Amino acid sequence: MSKLIISRLDSARIKKCINDAKSNKTISLAEAEKLMVELNNAKIVEPKDVPSDVVTMNSIVKLSFANNNKQIQFQIVYPDQAQLKENKISIFSPIATALIGYKKNDEVEWIVPGGLTKIKIEEIIYQPEAAGDFNL
């Protein structure tokens, strides 16, 4: 699989959120480390250079689960904007951490209560960078 792509702005903001959350003890060290590894291994690009098929912060994505063909849709947001009733999922959630930087049609392995499954990114309904919304 190709290298994850993260915008410079998303990377800086996510790292700040991680540091704040570690200080406030609102993220586990394991989750913080996992997300930092993803960020540190990603290709960092300017927001205007993010391909339109990449999952970024504030993207609305549609996913399918390989084990049951169920589809879900949600938006990946910063922790203070998370609202489950509005399908806004924090970047600190395991599923958002697993998806950030991947592309449409990528398959990502994820551990669910029933064990390991594959999630396919079916569609990116909205991506701020593709819409010209570079400062969300």
N, C-alpha and C positions, 0 to 999 in steps of 0.2 A: 504494500500500500504506500502511496506517496506521503510525503511529509505534510503534517498539519499546517494550515495557514491561519495566522492570527493577525489582526490589524495591530499596529503599534499602540493605538489608543485603547483598544480592548485589553491588550496585554498589560499595559500600565495600570489601568483601572482595576482589573481582576487582581493583580499583585497587591495593590493597595487594599482591596477588600479582604484578601487573605491575611495580610499583616494586621489589619484592624480586627478581624475576626479571631485571630490567634491571641491578640492582646486581650480581647473581651471574652475569650474562651467560648466562642459561639461556633467554632468549627473544630472537628477532631484533628489531631496532628496528622493522622493517616490520610484523611481527605485533603487537608492542606498540602501535604507532600505530594500526593497523587496529582493534584491540579498544577502545582508548581513544576513538576516533572513534564507534564504535557506542555505547559507554556515555554519552558526552557528548551524543549526539543522542537518546538514549532518554528516555521519560517515566519519571521515578522515582516510585515509589509505595511506601507502607508494605506490608510483607509480607502483612498481612491483606487488603489491597486488590488483590492481584494476581489477575486473572481465572484461573479454573481451566484455561483452554485455552492458557495462555502457557508457553513453554519457559523454565524457570528453572534455577538451579544445583541439582544433584542430581535433576533430572527424568529420568525414563526415557522415551525417545521411540522411536517406530517411524516409520521413513522409507521412502519409495520413490523410486527413481531413474527419471526420465522416459525416459532413453535405453534402459533395459533392463528396467524394471518390477521390478528386484531390490529386496527389502526388507531392511532391517537394523534392529536395535534396540540401543540403548546408553544409558548414563547419563552425563550431563555432570557432571564433578566438578572439584574444585580439583586443581592439578598434583600435590600430594603424595599424592593418593588414587587417581591414575590406575593402572589395572590392565587392560591390554588383554585378558588371558585371562578377566577377569570382565566384559568389555564396559563398562568404566569409562573414559571418554575425557576427557582434560584440556580445560579451557576454553581452553587455549592452542592446541589443535589447530585447524586451519583449519575443519573441519566444525562443531565446537562453537561457534567464534567466529561462524560464519555463521548458526547457528540460535538462539542465545540471544536471548530477547525476542520471537521470532516466535510465531505462534499455530497451533493445529491447522488443517490445510487450507491454510496458507500455502505458497507455492512460493518457493524460494530458489535463485538461481543460484549454482553452485559449480564451480570449475575442478578437474577430475579429470585423470589422466594422458592420457586420450583427448580432452581439450578441455572446453569448457563444457557443463554439464548442469544440469538443474533437479532439485531435491530437493523432494519434497512431505512435509510433516509429516502423516502419516496418523493418528497417535494419540499422546496423552500418557498413557502407562500409569500413571505416578506423578508427581505434582507435590507437593513438600513443603508448599507453602502451602495447596493444596486439602485436604491430609490433616491440616492443623493443625500441621505440623512446622515452626514458624517459625524455629528456631534451628540448623538443619542447616548 
